[in-house]
Amino acid sequence: MAGGLMSYGISFAEVYRHSAMYTARILKGTKPVDLPVIRTTKFELVINLTKALGLTVPQSLQVAADELIE
Protein backbone atom coordinates (compact mmCIF):
# COMPACT_ATOMS: atom_id res chain seq x y z
CA MET A 1 0.00 0.00 0.00
CA ALA A 2 1.80 3.10 -1.19
CA GLY A 3 0.47 6.34 0.25
CA GLY A 4 -2.97 5.16 1.32
CA LEU A 5 -4.36 5.29 4.84
CA MET A 6 -6.32 2.02 4.84
CA SER A 7 -7.07 -0.84 2.52
CA TYR A 8 -9.74 -3.52 2.91
CA GLY A 9 -9.84 -6.21 0.28
CA ILE A 10 -9.14 -9.74 -0.78
CA SER A 11 -6.16 -11.73 0.40
CA PHE A 12 -3.82 -11.97 -2.57
CA ALA A 13 -2.10 -14.98 -1.00
CA GLU A 14 -5.40 -16.87 -1.14
CA VAL A 15 -5.99 -15.82 -4.76
CA TYR A 16 -2.53 -17.09 -5.70
CA ARG A 17 -3.23 -20.43 -3.97
CA HIS A 18 -6.48 -20.80 -5.90
CA SER A 19 -4.67 -20.00 -9.15
CA ALA A 20 -2.08 -22.67 -8.39
CA MET A 21 -4.82 -25.22 -7.66
CA TYR A 22 -6.57 -24.41 -10.95
CA THR A 23 -3.30 -24.69 -12.86
CA ALA A 24 -2.43 -28.03 -11.26
CA ARG A 25 -5.84 -29.49 -12.06
CA ILE A 26 -5.66 -28.30 -15.68
CA LEU A 27 -2.16 -29.77 -16.07
CA LYS A 28 -3.49 -33.09 -14.71
CA GLY A 29 -6.11 -33.16 -17.48
CA THR A 30 -9.22 -31.51 -16.04
CA LYS A 31 -11.03 -29.40 -18.61
CA PRO A 32 -11.26 -25.74 -17.52
CA VAL A 33 -15.03 -25.78 -18.11
CA ASP A 34 -15.34 -28.53 -15.46
CA LEU A 35 -13.60 -26.52 -12.74
CA PRO A 36 -15.78 -24.92 -10.07
CA VAL A 37 -15.81 -21.20 -9.45
CA ILE A 38 -14.01 -20.45 -6.21
CA ARG A 39 -14.83 -17.27 -4.32
CA THR A 40 -12.35 -15.60 -2.03
CA THR A 41 -13.42 -15.92 1.59
CA LYS A 42 -10.53 -14.13 3.31
CA PHE A 43 -10.40 -10.34 3.39
CA GLU A 44 -7.64 -8.26 4.93
CA LEU A 45 -7.53 -4.85 6.60
CA VAL A 46 -4.20 -3.03 6.23
CA ILE A 47 -3.58 0.29 7.99
CA ASN A 48 -0.77 2.73 7.25
CA LEU A 49 0.26 4.35 10.55
CA THR A 50 2.73 6.87 9.16
CA LYS A 51 1.96 10.38 10.34
CA ALA A 52 2.04 11.89 6.83
CA LEU A 53 -1.68 12.67 6.88
CA GLY A 54 -1.69 13.94 10.46
CA LEU A 55 -4.40 11.48 11.50
CA THR A 56 -4.51 9.23 14.55
CA VAL A 57 -5.95 5.75 14.01
CA PRO A 58 -7.96 4.52 17.03
CA GLN A 59 -6.43 1.61 18.96
CA SER A 60 -9.60 -0.47 18.48
CA LEU A 61 -9.16 -0.26 14.70
CA GLN A 62 -5.46 -1.09 14.94
CA VAL A 63 -6.28 -4.26 16.90
CA ALA A 64 -8.74 -5.35 14.20
CA ALA A 65 -6.19 -4.88 11.39
CA ASP A 66 -4.45 -7.84 9.75
CA GLU A 67 -1.36 -5.74 9.03
CA LEU A 68 -0.01 -2.42 10.30
CA ILE A 69 2.51 -0.43 8.25
CA GLU A 70 4.69 1.91 10.28
Distance bins in CASP14 RR format, pairs under 12 A and 6 or more apart:
PFRMAT RR
TARGET T0000
AUTHOR 0000-0000-0000
RMODE 2
METHOD distances of the structure
MODEL  1
1 7 1 0 1 0 0 0 0 0 0 0 0
1 8 0 0 0 0 0 1 0 0 0 0 0
1 9 0 0 0 0 0 1 0 0 0 0 0
1 12 0 0 0 0 0 1 0 0 0 0 0
1 44 0 0 0 0 0 1 0 0 0 0 0
1 45 0 0 0 0 0 1 0 0 0 0 0
1 46 1 0 1 0 0 0 0 0 0 0 0
1 47 0 0 0 0 1 0 0 0 0 0 0
1 48 1 0 1 0 0 0 0 0 0 0 0
1 49 0 0 0 0 0 1 0 0 0 0 0
1 50 0 0 0 0 0 1 0 0 0 0 0
1 65 0 0 0 0 0 1 0 0 0 0 0
1 66 0 0 0 0 0 1 0 0 0 0 0
1 67 0 0 0 0 1 0 0 0 0 0 0
1 68 0 0 0 0 0 1 0 0 0 0 0
1 69 1 0 0 1 0 0 0 0 0 0 0
2 46 0 0 0 0 0 1 0 0 0 0 0
2 48 0 0 0 0 1 0 0 0 0 0 0
2 50 0 0 0 0 0 1 0 0 0 0 0
2 52 0 0 0 0 0 1 0 0 0 0 0
2 69 0 0 0 0 1 0 0 0 0 0 0
3 46 0 0 0 0 0 1 0 0 0 0 0
3 47 0 0 0 0 0 1 0 0 0 0 0
3 48 1 0 0 1 0 0 0 0 0 0 0
3 49 0 0 0 0 0 1 0 0 0 0 0
3 50 0 0 0 0 1 0 0 0 0 0 0
3 52 1 0 0 1 0 0 0 0 0 0 0
3 53 0 0 0 0 1 0 0 0 0 0 0
3 69 0 0 0 0 1 0 0 0 0 0 0
4 46 0 0 0 0 1 0 0 0 0 0 0
4 47 0 0 0 0 1 0 0 0 0 0 0
4 48 1 0 1 0 0 0 0 0 0 0 0
4 49 0 0 0 0 0 1 0 0 0 0 0
4 50 0 0 0 0 1 0 0 0 0 0 0
4 52 0 0 0 0 1 0 0 0 0 0 0
4 53 0 0 0 0 1 0 0 0 0 0 0
4 55 0 0 0 0 0 1 0 0 0 0 0
4 69 0 0 0 0 1 0 0 0 0 0 0
5 45 0 0 0 0 0 1 0 0 0 0 0
5 46 0 0 0 0 1 0 0 0 0 0 0
5 47 1 0 0 1 0 0 0 0 0 0 0
5 48 1 0 1 0 0 0 0 0 0 0 0
5 49 0 0 0 0 1 0 0 0 0 0 0
5 50 0 0 0 0 1 0 0 0 0 0 0
5 51 0 0 0 0 0 1 0 0 0 0 0
5 52 0 0 0 0 1 0 0 0 0 0 0
5 53 1 0 0 1 0 0 0 0 0 0 0
5 54 0 0 0 0 1 0 0 0 0 0 0
5 55 1 0 0 1 0 0 0 0 0 0 0
5 56 0 0 0 0 0 1 0 0 0 0 0
5 57 1 0 0 1 0 0 0 0 0 0 0
5 61 0 0 0 0 0 1 0 0 0 0 0
5 65 0 0 0 0 0 1 0 0 0 0 0
5 68 0 0 0 0 0 1 0 0 0 0 0
5 69 0 0 0 0 0 1 0 0 0 0 0
6 44 0 0 0 0 0 1 0 0 0 0 0
6 45 1 0 0 1 0 0 0 0 0 0 0
6 46 1 0 0 1 0 0 0 0 0 0 0
6 47 1 0 1 0 0 0 0 0 0 0 0
6 48 1 0 0 1 0 0 0 0 0 0 0
6 49 0 0 0 0 0 1 0 0 0 0 0
6 53 0 0 0 0 0 1 0 0 0 0 0
6 55 0 0 0 0 0 1 0 0 0 0 0
6 57 0 0 0 0 1 0 0 0 0 0 0
6 58 0 0 0 0 0 1 0 0 0 0 0
6 61 0 0 0 0 1 0 0 0 0 0 0
6 62 0 0 0 0 0 1 0 0 0 0 0
6 64 0 0 0 0 0 1 0 0 0 0 0
6 65 0 0 0 0 1 0 0 0 0 0 0
6 66 0 0 0 0 0 1 0 0 0 0 0
6 67 0 0 0 0 0 1 0 0 0 0 0
6 68 0 0 0 0 0 1 0 0 0 0 0
6 69 0 0 0 0 0 1 0 0 0 0 0
7 43 0 0 0 0 0 1 0 0 0 0 0
7 44 1 0 0 1 0 0 0 0 0 0 0
7 45 1 0 0 1 0 0 0 0 0 0 0
7 46 1 0 1 0 0 0 0 0 0 0 0
7 47 0 0 0 0 1 0 0 0 0 0 0
7 48 0 0 0 0 1 0 0 0 0 0 0
7 65 0 0 0 0 1 0 0 0 0 0 0
7 66 0 0 0 0 0 1 0 0 0 0 0
7 67 0 0 0 0 1 0 0 0 0 0 0
7 68 0 0 0 0 0 1 0 0 0 0 0
7 69 0 0 0 0 1 0 0 0 0 0 0
8 42 0 0 0 0 0 1 0 0 0 0 0
8 43 1 0 0 1 0 0 0 0 0 0 0
8 44 1 0 0 1 0 0 0 0 0 0 0
8 45 1 0 1 0 0 0 0 0 0 0 0
8 46 1 0 0 1 0 0 0 0 0 0 0
8 47 0 0 0 0 1 0 0 0 0 0 0
8 61 0 0 0 0 0 1 0 0 0 0 0
8 64 0 0 0 0 0 1 0 0 0 0 0
8 65 0 0 0 0 1 0 0 0 0 0 0
8 66 0 0 0 0 1 0 0 0 0 0 0
8 67 0 0 0 0 0 1 0 0 0 0 0
9 15 0 0 0 0 0 1 0 0 0 0 0
9 40 0 0 0 0 1 0 0 0 0 0 0
9 41 0 0 0 0 0 1 0 0 0 0 0
9 42 0 0 0 0 1 0 0 0 0 0 0
9 43 1 0 1 0 0 0 0 0 0 0 0
9 44 1 0 1 0 0 0 0 0 0 0 0
9 45 1 0 0 1 0 0 0 0 0 0 0
9 46 0 0 0 0 1 0 0 0 0 0 0
9 66 0 0 0 0 1 0 0 0 0 0 0
9 67 0 0 0 0 0 1 0 0 0 0 0
10 16 0 0 0 0 0 1 0 0 0 0 0
10 17 0 0 0 0 0 1 0 0 0 0 0
10 18 0 0 0 0 0 1 0 0 0 0 0
10 38 0 0 0 0 0 1 0 0 0 0 0
10 39 0 0 0 0 1 0 0 0 0 0 0
10 40 1 0 1 0 0 0 0 0 0 0 0
10 41 0 0 0 0 1 0 0 0 0 0 0
10 42 1 0 0 1 0 0 0 0 0 0 0
10 43 1 0 0 1 0 0 0 0 0 0 0
10 44 1 0 0 1 0 0 0 0 0 0 0
10 45 0 0 0 0 0 1 0 0 0 0 0
10 46 0 0 0 0 0 1 0 0 0 0 0
10 66 0 0 0 0 0 1 0 0 0 0 0
11 17 0 0 0 0 1 0 0 0 0 0 0
11 18 0 0 0 0 0 1 0 0 0 0 0
11 40 1 0 0 1 0 0 0 0 0 0 0
11 41 0 0 0 0 1 0 0 0 0 0 0
11 42 1 0 1 0 0 0 0 0 0 0 0
11 43 1 0 0 1 0 0 0 0 0 0 0
11 44 1 0 1 0 0 0 0 0 0 0 0
11 45 0 0 0 0 0 1 0 0 0 0 0
11 46 0 0 0 0 0 1 0 0 0 0 0
11 66 0 0 0 0 1 0 0 0 0 0 0
11 67 0 0 0 0 0 1 0 0 0 0 0
12 18 0 0 0 0 0 1 0 0 0 0 0
12 19 0 0 0 0 0 1 0 0 0 0 0
12 40 0 0 0 0 1 0 0 0 0 0 0
12 42 0 0 0 0 1 0 0 0 0 0 0
12 43 0 0 0 0 0 1 0 0 0 0 0
12 44 0 0 0 0 1 0 0 0 0 0 0
12 46 0 0 0 0 0 1 0 0 0 0 0
12 66 0 0 0 0 0 1 0 0 0 0 0
12 67 0 0 0 0 0 1 0 0 0 0 0
13 19 0 0 0 0 0 1 0 0 0 0 0
13 20 0 0 0 0 0 1 0 0 0 0 0
13 40 0 0 0 0 0 1 0 0 0 0 0
13 42 0 0 0 0 1 0 0 0 0 0 0
13 43 0 0 0 0 0 1 0 0 0 0 0
13 44 0 0 0 0 1 0 0 0 0 0 0
13 66 0 0 0 0 0 1 0 0 0 0 0
13 67 0 0 0 0 0 1 0 0 0 0 0
14 20 0 0 0 0 0 1 0 0 0 0 0
14 21 0 0 0 0 0 1 0 0 0 0 0
14 38 0 0 0 0 1 0 0 0 0 0 0
14 39 0 0 0 0 0 1 0 0 0 0 0
14 40 1 0 1 0 0 0 0 0 0 0 0
14 41 1 0 0 1 0 0 0 0 0 0 0
14 42 1 0 1 0 0 0 0 0 0 0 0
14 43 0 0 0 0 1 0 0 0 0 0 0
14 44 0 0 0 0 1 0 0 0 0 0 0
15 21 0 0 0 0 0 1 0 0 0 0 0
15 22 0 0 0 0 0 1 0 0 0 0 0
15 38 0 0 0 0 1 0 0 0 0 0 0
15 39 0 0 0 0 0 1 0 0 0 0 0
15 40 1 0 0 1 0 0 0 0 0 0 0
15 41 0 0 0 0 0 1 0 0 0 0 0
15 42 0 0 0 0 1 0 0 0 0 0 0
15 43 0 0 0 0 0 1 0 0 0 0 0
15 44 0 0 0 0 0 1 0 0 0 0 0
16 22 0 0 0 0 0 1 0 0 0 0 0
16 23 0 0 0 0 0 1 0 0 0 0 0
16 40 0 0 0 0 0 1 0 0 0 0 0
16 42 0 0 0 0 0 1 0 0 0 0 0
17 23 0 0 0 0 0 1 0 0 0 0 0
17 24 0 0 0 0 0 1 0 0 0 0 0
17 38 0 0 0 0 1 0 0 0 0 0 0
17 40 0 0 0 0 0 1 0 0 0 0 0
17 41 0 0 0 0 0 1 0 0 0 0 0
17 42 0 0 0 0 0 1 0 0 0 0 0
18 24 0 0 0 0 0 1 0 0 0 0 0
18 25 0 0 0 0 0 1 0 0 0 0 0
18 35 0 0 0 0 0 1 0 0 0 0 0
18 36 0 0 0 0 0 1 0 0 0 0 0
18 37 0 0 0 0 0 1 0 0 0 0 0
18 38 1 0 1 0 0 0 0 0 0 0 0
18 39 0 0 0 0 1 0 0 0 0 0 0
18 40 1 0 0 1 0 0 0 0 0 0 0
18 41 0 0 0 0 0 1 0 0 0 0 0
18 42 0 0 0 0 0 1 0 0 0 0 0
19 25 0 0 0 0 0 1 0 0 0 0 0
19 26 0 0 0 0 0 1 0 0 0 0 0
19 35 0 0 0 0 0 1 0 0 0 0 0
19 38 0 0 0 0 1 0 0 0 0 0 0
19 40 0 0 0 0 0 1 0 0 0 0 0
20 26 0 0 0 0 0 1 0 0 0 0 0
20 27 0 0 0 0 0 1 0 0 0 0 0
20 38 0 0 0 0 0 1 0 0 0 0 0
21 27 0 0 0 0 0 1 0 0 0 0 0
21 28 0 0 0 0 0 1 0 0 0 0 0
21 30 0 0 0 0 0 1 0 0 0 0 0
21 35 0 0 0 0 1 0 0 0 0 0 0
21 36 0 0 0 0 0 1 0 0 0 0 0
21 38 1 0 0 1 0 0 0 0 0 0 0
22 28 0 0 0 0 0 1 0 0 0 0 0
22 29 0 0 0 0 0 1 0 0 0 0 0
22 30 0 0 0 0 1 0 0 0 0 0 0
22 31 0 0 0 0 0 1 0 0 0 0 0
22 32 1 0 0 1 0 0 0 0 0 0 0
22 34 0 0 0 0 0 1 0 0 0 0 0
22 35 1 0 0 1 0 0 0 0 0 0 0
22 36 0 0 0 0 1 0 0 0 0 0 0
22 37 0 0 0 0 0 1 0 0 0 0 0
22 38 1 0 0 1 0 0 0 0 0 0 0
23 29 0 0 0 0 0 1 0 0 0 0 0
23 30 0 0 0 0 0 1 0 0 0 0 0
23 32 0 0 0 0 0 1 0 0 0 0 0
23 35 0 0 0 0 0 1 0 0 0 0 0
24 30 0 0 0 0 1 0 0 0 0 0 0
24 35 0 0 0 0 0 1 0 0 0 0 0
25 31 0 0 0 0 1 0 0 0 0 0 0
25 32 0 0 0 0 1 0 0 0 0 0 0
25 34 0 0 0 0 1 0 0 0 0 0 0
25 35 1 0 0 1 0 0 0 0 0 0 0
25 36 0 0 0 0 0 1 0 0 0 0 0
25 38 0 0 0 0 0 1 0 0 0 0 0
26 32 1 0 1 0 0 0 0 0 0 0 0
26 33 0 0 0 0 0 1 0 0 0 0 0
26 34 0 0 0 0 1 0 0 0 0 0 0
26 35 1 0 0 1 0 0 0 0 0 0 0
28 34 0 0 0 0 0 1 0 0 0 0 0
28 35 0 0 0 0 0 1 0 0 0 0 0
29 35 0 0 0 0 0 1 0 0 0 0 0
30 36 0 0 0 0 0 1 0 0 0 0 0
42 66 0 0 0 0 1 0 0 0 0 0 0
43 64 0 0 0 0 0 1 0 0 0 0 0
43 65 0 0 0 0 0 1 0 0 0 0 0
43 66 0 0 0 0 1 0 0 0 0 0 0
44 64 0 0 0 0 0 1 0 0 0 0 0
44 65 0 0 0 0 1 0 0 0 0 0 0
44 66 1 0 1 0 0 0 0 0 0 0 0
44 67 1 0 0 1 0 0 0 0 0 0 0
44 68 0 0 0 0 0 1 0 0 0 0 0
45 57 0 0 0 0 0 1 0 0 0 0 0
45 61 0 0 0 0 1 0 0 0 0 0 0
45 62 0 0 0 0 1 0 0 0 0 0 0
45 63 0 0 0 0 0 1 0 0 0 0 0
45 64 1 0 0 1 0 0 0 0 0 0 0
45 65 1 0 1 0 0 0 0 0 0 0 0
45 66 1 0 1 0 0 0 0 0 0 0 0
45 67 1 0 0 1 0 0 0 0 0 0 0
45 68 0 0 0 0 1 0 0 0 0 0 0
45 69 0 0 0 0 0 1 0 0 0 0 0
46 57 0 0 0 0 0 1 0 0 0 0 0
46 61 0 0 0 0 0 1 0 0 0 0 0
46 62 0 0 0 0 0 1 0 0 0 0 0
46 64 0 0 0 0 0 1 0 0 0 0 0
46 65 1 0 0 1 0 0 0 0 0 0 0
46 66 1 0 0 1 0 0 0 0 0 0 0
46 67 1 0 1 0 0 0 0 0 0 0 0
46 68 1 0 0 1 0 0 0 0 0 0 0
46 69 1 0 0 1 0 0 0 0 0 0 0
46 70 0 0 0 0 0 1 0 0 0 0 0
47 53 0 0 0 0 0 1 0 0 0 0 0
47 55 0 0 0 0 0 1 0 0 0 0 0
47 56 0 0 0 0 0 1 0 0 0 0 0
47 57 1 0 1 0 0 0 0 0 0 0 0
47 58 0 0 0 0 0 1 0 0 0 0 0
47 59 0 0 0 0 0 1 0 0 0 0 0
47 60 0 0 0 0 0 1 0 0 0 0 0
47 61 1 0 0 1 0 0 0 0 0 0 0
47 62 1 0 0 1 0 0 0 0 0 0 0
47 63 0 0 0 0 0 1 0 0 0 0 0
47 64 0 0 0 0 1 0 0 0 0 0 0
47 65 1 0 1 0 0 0 0 0 0 0 0
47 66 0 0 0 0 1 0 0 0 0 0 0
47 67 1 0 0 1 0 0 0 0 0 0 0
47 68 1 0 1 0 0 0 0 0 0 0 0
47 69 1 0 0 1 0 0 0 0 0 0 0
47 70 0 0 0 0 1 0 0 0 0 0 0
48 54 0 0 0 0 0 1 0 0 0 0 0
48 55 0 0 0 0 1 0 0 0 0 0 0
48 57 0 0 0 0 1 0 0 0 0 0 0
48 62 0 0 0 0 0 1 0 0 0 0 0
48 65 0 0 0 0 0 1 0 0 0 0 0
48 67 0 0 0 0 1 0 0 0 0 0 0
48 68 0 0 0 0 1 0 0 0 0 0 0
48 69 1 0 1 0 0 0 0 0 0 0 0
48 70 0 0 0 0 1 0 0 0 0 0 0
49 55 0 0 0 0 1 0 0 0 0 0 0
49 56 0 0 0 0 1 0 0 0 0 0 0
49 57 1 0 0 1 0 0 0 0 0 0 0
49 58 0 0 0 0 0 1 0 0 0 0 0
49 59 0 0 0 0 0 1 0 0 0 0 0
49 61 0 0 0 0 0 1 0 0 0 0 0
49 62 1 0 0 1 0 0 0 0 0 0 0
49 65 0 0 0 0 1 0 0 0 0 0 0
49 67 0 0 0 0 0 1 0 0 0 0 0
49 68 1 0 1 0 0 0 0 0 0 0 0
49 69 1 0 0 1 0 0 0 0 0 0 0
49 70 1 0 1 0 0 0 0 0 0 0 0
50 56 0 0 0 0 0 1 0 0 0 0 0
50 57 0 0 0 0 0 1 0 0 0 0 0
50 68 0 0 0 0 0 1 0 0 0 0 0
50 69 1 0 0 1 0 0 0 0 0 0 0
50 70 1 0 0 1 0 0 0 0 0 0 0
51 57 0 0 0 0 0 1 0 0 0 0 0
51 70 0 0 0 0 1 0 0 0 0 0 0
52 69 0 0 0 0 0 1 0 0 0 0 0
52 70 0 0 0 0 0 1 0 0 0 0 0
55 61 0 0 0 0 0 1 0 0 0 0 0
56 62 0 0 0 0 0 1 0 0 0 0 0
57 63 0 0 0 0 0 1 0 0 0 0 0
57 64 0 0 0 0 0 1 0 0 0 0 0
57 65 0 0 0 0 1 0 0 0 0 0 0
57 68 0 0 0 0 1 0 0 0 0 0 0
57 69 0 0 0 0 0 1 0 0 0 0 0
57 70 0 0 0 0 0 1 0 0 0 0 0
58 64 0 0 0 0 1 0 0 0 0 0 0
58 65 0 0 0 0 0 1 0 0 0 0 0
59 65 0 0 0 0 0 1 0 0 0 0 0
59 68 0 0 0 0 0 1 0 0 0 0 0
61 68 0 0 0 0 0 1 0 0 0 0 0
62 68 1 0 0 1 0 0 0 0 0 0 0
62 69 0 0 0 0 0 1 0 0 0 0 0
62 70 0 0 0 0 0 1 0 0 0 0 0
END
